Amino acid sequence: MSEVREEAVDAREPEGTRSAPTAGDVADAARLVGFGLQPRLLPARDAEYAELIRRHREDPGFARLADAVAAGLGLIVLEVSPRAGMAVAAAEDSVFAVRMGDYARRAASDTGDRFLHGLAHLAAAALAFPRPEDLADDGYIGRITVNGVDAFVRQACRRLEERADEAGENTDPASDAPGLEAAWRVYVRRSATGATKDARRLASSTTGIIGKAVAFLVESGFLQRTGDEHGGTYRTTARYQLQVRDMASSAAMAELLDLGVVPVTDGTATLAPAADDDVLAADAGLPFHTAS
Amino acid sequence: MSVRPPRVWDVTTTVPYTPHPLPGAARPAPGPAADEGLARRLKALACTAPLHDLDARKANLAGEYSVYAMAEIALAAIDLVTLNMDFDTGADHDQIVARLLPRVAAQAPARAHTEHERVARWVLENLINVGSADRGFRMVYGTFGADGAYVRRDYDFKLIEEVPGPGGSVYLRTTDEAVNVLVGALDTDVTSAQIAAEVKLEVLISRGRLADAQLAAEQARYRTVQYAETLRRTLEATRRNVRAVDWLRQVPDMIAEALDHVADRYRHENAILTNIRKARDEAEDPEHKRRAAELVDIVKDCIRRHTQLQSRLLEAGPLFRAEQDRQAFAAPPARAGLDLYGQLVAPLLPLPVERASRVTDAFFARGTGLRTPAAVRVGDLVELLLTPPVEREHLGAEMPEPDLVATPDDSRFSDEQLESALELLDLPADAPRRLSGLLAEARRRDPDLPYLVALLAIHAASPPVGTAHRQGEPQLLFAVDDGTPLDDPDFGGADLIVGTARLTAAVAS
C-alpha cells in the first residue's frame, strides 16, 4: 500500500525519467475504455479485460492515462473494479449520451409521454433500491418486475388521489392548462395494459412504457433478465447501482431542489427516515403480536 | 408512538387553491360547497355518456345496426365483467364476448353470427375506448372557484380497464365508476350500503316479493365485489413494500374491519340462504320457484366470495412479519444512500406535470446509461450497399431427409369396405331400419362387412349430437334400442333401430 504510493510519488517527481507513456500504453488505456463502453461485458468473462482492470488498479500511471482517455471522450469514470468492470457514464453533452427524443418519438412532442418515460426509469430505480441502505450497500442486488413497478407507482398515485379526495380538492385540471395537471394524475389516467392485435404489450400503456425502460436498461448492462413472470423479472447489476447512486439520483435531486421542493428530513417526512426506522418497524408489528 | 405514522405524501406541501377574494364583489354562484354537489352529479352523468354515445354512434357503423340496443348490450357487458372479476385477475375478453352473444343474437335473430360477434366486440371495445391513448373517457365541466372565477376542468374516467394477468395475458376489470353507474349512481359507503341492501332483501323475501328480492341480492353481490377489490389493492401494496403501507393503524384497522365484515355477512347470508331455500321449496308458482333458485345461486356466490376474501385477510399478517424480518432487522450499512422513493418519487408526483418532467428528465439523462453511436465510413458504406442481401434463414437449418419405412397396412377393414358400409347406412331420414336387416344385406355384399356395420351401429347408439351440431353437420346417424333381441348368426344383443336424424337449428334449440 505505502509502497505503491511511494512509487506514484516517484513517478511524478522526476518528470519523464520514469516511464513516459508509450504508444502501447495509450493503446491499452484506450482499449480499456473501449471495454468500458461495452456495458454488458464483464471482466470475469474476458481475460484481456480482467488484465487491463488489474493494471488500472495496480499501476497509477496507467490509471491516470485511462481516466484521461475517458475524460477526453466525454465519459465520467464511476468505478474500475473486477465486479463492475470499467464503469463509465456519459457526460451531459457527450456523443454517448442518450437523448429523450431518440429514446421515444412521442416523448419529444407530448409532455405527458415525456414525463411517463422519465418516471418509468425513476420508478424502476426506486423499486430496485427501495431503501437508502440498499442503494448504499455494494453487495445488494435488487429485483424488479414490470408489473411490480407499475403497481407500485399506481399505489403511490392512488394515495395522492385518496388524500386529495379527503381534502376535498378538485384535482381535475383546467382544460386550457394541461401542463398544470398533477403528475400523478397523468399516470393514473394512462391504462396499465391493453390488448393489441398482435398480442404484444400496448406501447402507450404504463406497463408498455416500463417494459421499454427495463429493456433499455438491460441493453445498458444495468439489469439482467431472469424470467418472464409478472411482465418480466429482472435483477440489478453493480453498474446500475453505481449509476443511480453517483449520477442519476443526485442530478434529479438537484433539479427537485431547484424547483423549490425540499424533501424535508425532519424524521416524519420521508418514507423511510433513518432515525425513526427502527421505531416504526418494531411498532408496526405490535398490532399483530397483540392480536394473535 | 405519539409520532404520526409516516406517510408518503407528507414530503411536500401541496399548494391549496389560493383564493383572491374580491372585496364587495357579488358572488356569481352560491359558492364551492353548492358547486361540489353539482360537479358530482355532472360526473355521475358523465359516466352514463359512453353508453348513450354507443346508441348515437351506431348509425355511423358500416351496415344496418340500428336494430341493436347498444346501451343494453353495454350494461350487460359491464354486468358480466363485474361478476367475472376474481381476486387475482379479471374477466377474460373473449369469454365476455361469448357470453354477450346470446343477448345480441336475441336482438336480431335473423342476422349472421359474425355480425353478432362484431357488435359485441364493438361495444366492448368502445367501453374500453380502444381508440384513445389513455383508453379512457374525458368530460369537461365547469366550476366556480373560491374567488368566483369560472374554471373549466377535465374529468377523466374509465368504465372497463385492462389489467395484466398471469403469463402476459390481458384481463378486464370494471372500475368503481362503472360499478356505480351500474348499480345506480350510489355515492355512498360500501359497508353501509351493503347492510341496507341485505335488510331490504330480508324484508322483501318475508313479504314474498321475490322479483324485487333478486334485484336487491344482485346489488348486494356488486357491493361485495367492490369491497373485495378495495382490499385486494391494499394487500398488494403491503406485499411490495412494508413501509409503503401504514401498518401501525391503517392496515390493521382495515383488516380487522374486513374480518368483522366477513364474519357478519357470512352469518347474515347463511340466514338469508336458509330463508330463500324455504321460499324455494314452498313456493307454488313455478316462476317464484325459479326466481328463488336463482337467488340461492347468487347468495351462494356471495358466500364464496366472502370465504375467498377471508383467506386473503388471514395471509396478510404472516406476510407482513416475513417482509419485516427481511427489511428491518438487517445490520445497518456503513454509508447513507438516497431514499429514492421518499426523496424523489413521492415529492415528484404531486407536482404539476410540467415541473415534474424536469426532475424525471434529469434522472433520465444520467440514469439510462450510454449508447455508442454508430459510425459509418464511406468505404464501408459502399461495400455494405453493394453486398447482396443475405438470404434469411427463417426456415432454420436444412432437415435431413427422413429415412421412412413403409408400415404394413394392418387396418381391419379396407377403404372400400368402409365406403360400402357407409353407403349401406346412408338411410333416408324418414325410414330407419332394423340392425338385423342391415347385417343381412351387408353379409350379401361381403362376408366381413357385417362386423363394420355392427361397429358403426354401436357407435351410433350414443351419438355426439353437440359436437356434430357445433361443426355444422347436416345429419347424424343414431341407433335406438327398443328391447327387441337381435337374431343373427354372428352377433347377439339388441336389434337396434338405425336411422338418420336431421340436425336443424330448430332441433338444436
Contacts between the chains, C-beta under 8 A, distances in Angstrom:
chain1	res1	chain2	res2	distance
A	37	B	370	7.0
A	37	B	372	5.4
A	39	B	369	6.0
A	39	B	370	7.2
A	75	B	370	7.6
A	88	B	370	7.1
A	89	B	366	6.8
A	89	B	369	7.5
A	89	B	370	6.6
A	90	B	369	7.8
A	90	B	370	4.0
A	92	B	365	6.6
A	92	B	366	7.8
A	94	B	370	7.6
A	95	B	373	5.4
A	96	B	370	4.0
A	96	B	371	6.3
A	96	B	372	6.4
A	96	B	373	7.1
A	97	B	365	6.8
A	97	B	370	6.8
A	98	B	364	7.8
A	98	B	365	7.5
A	98	B	368	4.7
A	98	B	369	7.1
A	98	B	370	6.9
A	98	B	371	5.4
A	100	B	361	6.6
A	100	B	364	6.1
A	100	B	365	7.8
A	103	B	364	7.7
A	103	B	368	7.4
A	111	B	353	6.0
A	111	B	354	6.4
A	111	B	357	6.3
A	112	B	353	6.5
A	114	B	357	5.6
A	114	B	360	7.9
A	114	B	361	7.3
A	115	B	353	5.2
A	115	B	356	6.0
A	115	B	357	4.5
A	115	B	360	5.7
A	117	B	360	7.8
A	117	B	364	7.0
A	118	B	357	6.5
A	118	B	359	7.8
A	118	B	360	2.6
A	118	B	361	5.5
A	118	B	363	6.2
A	118	B	364	4.4
A	119	B	345	7.9
A	119	B	348	7.6
A	119	B	356	7.8
A	119	B	360	5.1
A	121	B	360	7.4
A	121	B	363	6.0
A	121	B	364	5.3
A	121	B	367	5.4
A	121	B	368	6.2
A	122	B	340	7.5
A	122	B	344	6.3
A	122	B	345	6.1
A	122	B	348	7.5
A	122	B	359	7.8
A	122	B	360	5.7
A	122	B	363	4.7
A	122	B	364	7.8
A	122	B	367	7.3
A	123	B	345	6.2
A	125	B	340	5.7
A	125	B	363	7.6
A	125	B	367	6.3
A	126	B	340	4.0
A	126	B	341	4.5
A	126	B	344	6.8
A	126	B	345	5.0
A	127	B	240	7.8
A	129	B	337	7.1
A	129	B	340	5.8
A	130	B	241	5.7
A	130	B	327	7.9
A	130	B	340	7.7
A	130	B	341	6.5
A	131	B	327	6.9
A	131	B	337	7.8
A	131	B	339	7.1
A	132	B	336	5.8
A	132	B	337	4.0
A	132	B	338	6.1
A	132	B	339	4.6
A	133	B	330	7.4
A	133	B	332	6.8
A	133	B	333	4.7
A	133	B	337	6.5
A	134	B	337	7.0
A	135	B	337	3.2
A	135	B	338	6.0
A	135	B	340	6.7
A	136	B	333	4.7
A	136	B	334	7.4
A	136	B	335	4.8
A	136	B	336	6.1
A	136	B	337	3.5
A	137	B	333	4.8
A	137	B	337	7.8
A	147	B	164	5.3
A	148	B	240	6.5
A	150	B	164	7.8
A	151	B	236	6.1
A	151	B	237	7.7
A	151	B	240	6.7
A	152	B	237	7.8
A	152	B	240	5.5
A	152	B	241	7.0
A	152	B	244	7.4
A	153	B	345	7.5
A	155	B	233	7.5
A	155	B	236	7.6
A	155	B	237	4.5
A	155	B	240	7.3
A	155	B	244	6.5
A	156	B	8	6.0
A	156	B	244	7.6
A	156	B	341	7.9
A	156	B	345	6.6
A	156	B	346	6.5
A	156	B	349	6.0
A	157	B	349	6.3
A	158	B	233	7.2
A	159	B	7	7.7
A	159	B	8	5.6
A	159	B	9	6.3
A	160	B	8	7.9
A	160	B	9	5.8
A	160	B	349	5.8
A	160	B	350	5.9
A	163	B	9	5.3
A	164	B	14	8.0
A	167	B	16	8.0
A	168	B	36	7.4
A	169	B	14	7.7
A	169	B	16	7.4
A	169	B	17	7.4
A	170	B	17	8.0
A	170	B	36	7.9
A	170	B	39	7.2
A	170	B	143	6.5
A	170	B	153	6.6
A	172	B	141	7.8
A	172	B	153	3.7
A	172	B	154	5.4
A	172	B	155	5.2
A	172	B	156	7.6
A	173	B	153	6.6
A	173	B	154	5.6
A	174	B	151	5.3
A	174	B	152	6.3
A	174	B	153	5.9
A	174	B	154	7.9
A	175	B	140	5.5
A	175	B	152	4.3
A	175	B	153	6.7
A	175	B	154	5.6
A	176	B	152	7.0
A	178	B	353	7.8
A	179	B	352	6.3
A	179	B	353	6.2
A	179	B	354	3.8
A	180	B	352	4.6
A	180	B	353	7.8
A	180	B	354	7.1
A	181	B	154	8.0
A	181	B	352	6.6
A	181	B	353	5.3
A	182	B	349	7.4
A	182	B	350	5.9
A	182	B	351	7.2
A	182	B	352	6.4
A	182	B	353	7.2
A	183	B	348	6.2
A	183	B	349	5.1
A	183	B	350	7.1
A	183	B	351	5.4
A	183	B	352	7.0
A	183	B	353	4.8
A	183	B	356	3.8
A	184	B	349	4.1
A	184	B	350	6.6
A	185	B	156	7.6
A	185	B	353	8.0
A	186	B	353	5.1
A	187	B	349	7.6
A	189	B	134	4.9
A	189	B	136	6.0
A	189	B	156	4.8
A	190	B	133	7.5
A	190	B	134	5.5
A	191	B	134	6.4
A	191	B	135	4.1
A	191	B	136	6.7
A	191	B	158	7.0
A	191	B	161	5.6
A	191	B	162	5.9
A	192	B	161	7.2
A	192	B	162	7.0
A	192	B	163	5.7
A	192	B	164	6.3
A	193	B	162	5.0
A	193	B	163	6.2
A	193	B	164	4.6
A	193	B	170	5.3
A	194	B	128	7.6
A	194	B	130	7.4
A	194	B	135	5.7
A	194	B	162	5.0
A	194	B	170	6.8
A	195	B	93	6.1
A	195	B	162	6.2
A	195	B	170	4.7
A	201	B	168	7.7
A	204	B	133	5.1
A	205	B	135	7.6
A	205	B	162	7.8
A	207	B	164	5.9
A	216	B	368	6.3
A	216	B	369	7.9
A	217	B	368	7.2
A	217	B	369	7.0
A	219	B	369	7.7
A	220	B	368	6.3
A	220	B	369	2.8
A	220	B	370	7.1
A	220	B	371	7.9
A	221	B	369	6.8
A	222	B	369	5.7
A	228	B	167	7.8
A	228	B	168	7.2
A	229	B	166	7.9
A	230	B	164	7.9
A	231	B	164	5.8
A	231	B	168	6.7
A	239	B	369	7.7
A	243	B	366	7.4
A	243	B	367	6.1
A	243	B	369	6.5
A	244	B	340	7.4
A	244	B	367	6.0
A	245	B	337	6.3
A	245	B	338	7.2
A	247	B	366	4.2
A	247	B	367	6.8
A	248	B	362	7.9
A	248	B	363	5.0
A	248	B	366	4.4
A	248	B	367	3.1
A	249	B	338	4.6
A	249	B	340	6.1
A	249	B	344	6.7
A	249	B	363	7.4
A	249	B	367	7.8
A	250	B	338	7.4
A	251	B	362	4.6
A	251	B	363	6.7
A	251	B	365	7.1
A	251	B	366	4.7
A	252	B	344	5.6
A	252	B	359	5.1
A	252	B	360	7.4
A	252	B	362	4.7
A	252	B	363	3.9
A	252	B	366	7.9
A	252	B	367	7.8
A	253	B	338	6.8
A	253	B	343	6.7
A	253	B	344	6.6
A	254	B	362	7.3
A	255	B	358	5.3
A	255	B	359	4.7
A	255	B	361	7.8
A	255	B	362	4.1
A	256	B	344	6.8
A	256	B	347	6.3
A	256	B	348	7.0
A	256	B	359	5.0
A	258	B	358	7.8
A	259	B	351	7.2
A	259	B	355	5.4
A	259	B	358	6.6
A	259	B	359	7.1
A	261	B	12	5.4
A	261	B	347	5.2
A	261	B	351	6.8
A	263	B	11	5.3
A	263	B	12	7.4
A	263	B	342	7.0
A	263	B	343	4.2
A	263	B	344	7.5
A	263	B	346	7.8
A	263	B	347	4.9
A	264	B	11	6.9
A	267	B	3	7.7
A	268	B	3	6.1
A	268	B	4	6.1
A	268	B	6	5.3
A	268	B	10	6.6
A	269	B	6	7.3
A	269	B	10	5.3
A	269	B	11	5.4
A	269	B	342	7.9
A	270	B	6	7.1
A	270	B	11	6.2
A	270	B	339	5.4
A	270	B	342	3.5
A	270	B	343	5.9
A	270	B	346	7.8
A	271	B	6	6.5
A	271	B	8	5.9
A	271	B	11	7.6
A	271	B	243	5.9
A	271	B	244	7.1
A	271	B	339	6.2
A	271	B	341	5.3
A	271	B	342	3.2
A	271	B	346	6.1
A	272	B	6	7.8
A	272	B	243	5.2
A	272	B	339	5.6
A	272	B	341	7.7
A	272	B	342	5.7
A	273	B	6	6.6
A	273	B	342	7.7
A	274	B	336	6.8
A	276	B	3	6.8
A	276	B	6	6.9
A	277	B	328	7.1
A	278	B	328	7.2
A	279	B	3	7.4
A	280	B	5	7.2
A	280	B	6	6.8
A	280	B	243	7.2
A	280	B	248	7.2
A	281	B	242	7.7
A	281	B	324	6.0
A	281	B	327	7.7
A	281	B	328	3.6
A	281	B	329	7.6
A	283	B	1	6.2
A	283	B	248	5.9
A	284	B	242	7.3
A	284	B	247	3.8
A	284	B	248	5.4
A	284	B	320	7.8
A	284	B	324	7.0
A	285	B	247	7.7
A	285	B	320	7.5
A	285	B	321	6.5
A	285	B	324	6.0
A	287	B	247	7.6
A	287	B	248	7.6
A	287	B	249	8.0
A	287	B	252	3.8
A	288	B	252	7.1
A	288	B	317	4.7
A	288	B	320	6.8
A	288	B	321	6.7
A	291	B	252	7.4
A	291	B	256	7.8
A	291	B	317	7.6
A	292	B	317	7.0
